[in-house]
Amino acid sequence: MAVFLPYFYLVLAILFEVIATTSLKASDTLTRPVPTVIMLVSYLVCFVFMSLVMRWLPVGVTYALWSGLGIVLITLVAWYRFGEVLDGPALIGIGLIIAGIVVIQVFSRSSLHQ
């Protein structure tokens, strides 16, 4: 097994989660059929990839990376696509999320890189 494979699956899970969450917003409370279907399919694909990641990574590490990176990416998409703006405390919080991801990847023995 290549060490990068779980992380490749994790990236795909995150990307599909971002697509799903963006589509959820675009679905206008699930009243628009096309974004609603895209959301459902994307969440399904996301969780398939998440289940594959959990073959190699602990659930806590998987979820921390998935949710943390997902929050950062969906925030960027929301800013670009929907014009949502963050205040200073929100930006600090996102910075702390990124710092947490770095700590897990650099210092945790739960990750595959060690």
C-alpha positions in Angstrom: 0.0 0.0 0.0 1.4 3.4 -0.9 1.5 5.7 2.1 -0.1 8.5 0.1 -3.2 6.5 -0.9 -5.2 7.2 2.3 -4.4 10.9 2.0 -5.5 10.8 -1.7 -8.8 9.3 -0.6 -9.0 11.9 2.2 -8.5 14.8 -0.4 -11.3 13.3 -2.5 -13.6 13.0 0.5 -12.9 16.6 1.4 -13.5 17.8 -2.2 -16.8 16.0 -2.4 -17.9 17.3 1.0 -17.2 20.8 -0.2 -19.2 20.2 -3.4 -22.0 18.8 -1.3 -22.1 21.6 1.2 -21.9 24.2 -1.6 -24.8 22.4 -3.3 -26.7 22.3 0.0 -26.5 26.1 0.1 -27.4 26.4 -3.6 -30.4 24.1 -3.1 -32.4 26.8 -1.3 -33.6 24.6 1.5 -33.7 21.6 -0.7 -36.3 23.2 -3.0 -34.1 23.2 -6.2 -33.8 19.7 -7.6 -30.4 19.9 -9.4 -28.4 21.2 -6.5 -30.2 18.8 -4.1 -29.3 15.8 -6.2 -25.7 17.0 -6.5 -25.6 17.4 -2.8 -27.0 13.9 -2.1 -24.6 12.2 -4.6 -21.6 14.2 -3.4 -22.2 13.4 0.3 -22.5 9.7 -0.6 -19.3 9.7 -2.6 -17.6 11.7 0.3 -18.5 9.1 2.8 -17.4 6.2 0.6 -14.0 7.8 0.5 -14.0 8.5 4.2 -14.7 4.9 4.9 -11.7 3.9 2.7 -9.5 6.4 4.6 -10.5 4.7 7.9 -8.9 1.5 6.8 -5.5 3.1 7.5 -6.0 6.2 9.7 -7.7 6.3 13.1 -11.2 7.7 13.1 -10.2 10.7 15.2 -7.4 11.8 13.0 -9.5 11.2 9.9 -12.3 13.2 11.2 -10.1 16.0 12.4 -8.4 16.4 9.1 -11.6 16.0 7.1 -13.6 18.5 9.1 -10.7 21.0 9.6 -9.7 21.1 6.0 -13.4 21.0 4.9 -14.1 24.1 7.1 -11.3 26.0 5.6 -12.2 25.2 2.0 -15.9 25.7 2.4 -15.2 29.1 4.0 -13.1 30.0 0.9 -15.9 28.8 -1.4 -18.5 30.7 0.5 -16.5 33.8 0.4 -15.9 33.5 -3.4 -19.3 32.0 -4.5 -21.8 33.5 -2.0 -20.0 36.7 -1.0 -19.9 35.7 2.7 -17.4 37.7 4.7 -15.6 36.7 7.9 -14.7 39.0 10.8 -11.5 39.0 12.7 -12.4 36.4 15.3 -13.6 34.0 12.6 -10.4 34.4 10.7 -8.4 33.7 14.0 -10.5 30.6 14.5 -9.8 29.3 11.0 -6.1 30.0 11.7 -6.3 27.9 14.8 -8.0 25.1 12.8 -5.1 25.2 10.3 -2.6 25.2 13.2 -4.3 22.1 14.6 -4.0 20.3 11.3 -0.3 21.1 11.2 0.2 19.8 14.7 -1.5 16.5 13.9 0.5 16.0 10.7 3.9 17.1 12.1 3.8 15.8 15.7 1.2 13.0 16.0 2.2 9.4 15.7 -1.3 8.6 14.7 -0.6 9.7 11.1 0.9 7.4 8.5 3.9 9.5 7.7 5.9 8.2 10.7 
